[in-house]
Amino acid sequence: MAVEEYKAALELDPENSAFNVNLYLGLCKVLVTLGRGKDALSSCSSALDINGDLVEALIKVGYVQIQMLEIWVEGNVEGLSF
């Protein structure tokens, strides 16, 4: 599975931030696709810790946060009457 492959690659050289930023971003994308929002946020945050200007990671973070908010709203607004 891709998640394990990304994690294994990150363990090869944890100090190589130039390489690892791309691995964290790739892992984030895979986790988003799998619907694992919290894990995806963690991976994107790791990429942003290395490069805070990484636009693609910022977009993925926003996307995941919107998805998580939608899930929360659906679970908490259902049954309310206005």
N, C-alpha and C positions, 0 to 999 in steps of 0.2 A: 504494500500500500504506500502511496506517495507520502503520507504523513510520517511514517517510520523512516523513509528514505531521507526526507528533509532533516529529521531529527538526528539521524546517523551522520549526515554530512556536517551538521552544525557541531557535532562532537569531535570531528576530525581536527579542527583548528579553531577553538573558541576565541582566540585572540585576533583572528584575521577579519577585522571588521569590514574591510572593503569587499570581501567575499560573502561574509555572513549577512550583510544587510540584504543582499539579493535572496539568500536562502530564507531569511525571516519573512520577506515579502512574498516569496513563492509559497511558503507554508501558510501564510495568512490567506492567500487566495484559495488554496486547497481547502482550508478549514471553512471559509465562507461558503464554498460550493457544497461542502458536506453539512452545512447548517449548524456548525459548531461555533456560534457567535462569540462566546466568552473566550474560547481558545484562540479564535482569530484575532480578537482584540489584543490578547497577550502577545501574539506574534507580531502584529503590526506595531505595537508599542515598542517591542524590542528593536524593530527596524528603525522606528523613529528616534529611539535612544541613540542609535548610531548616526543617523542623518535626519535631523528634525525638519528638513526641507523636502523630504521625499513625498512628492505630491500624490503619487499612486497609493502610498500607505495612508495618507490623510484621507483620501477619498474612500478607501476601504473601511477605515474606522468610522467615518460618517455613515456609510452604507449599513454597516453592522449595527450601529447605534439606532438607526431608524428602524431596522428590522426588529430589534429587541423591543423598542418602544411600541411598535405596532402589535407585537405579540402580547406585551403587557396590557395595552389598551383593550385588545380583544378579550382578554381574560378578566379584566376588571370593570369594563363598562357594560358588558352583557348583563341584562337583567335590570339595569337602572332605568327609571322612567324620568323623563324630563317634562 
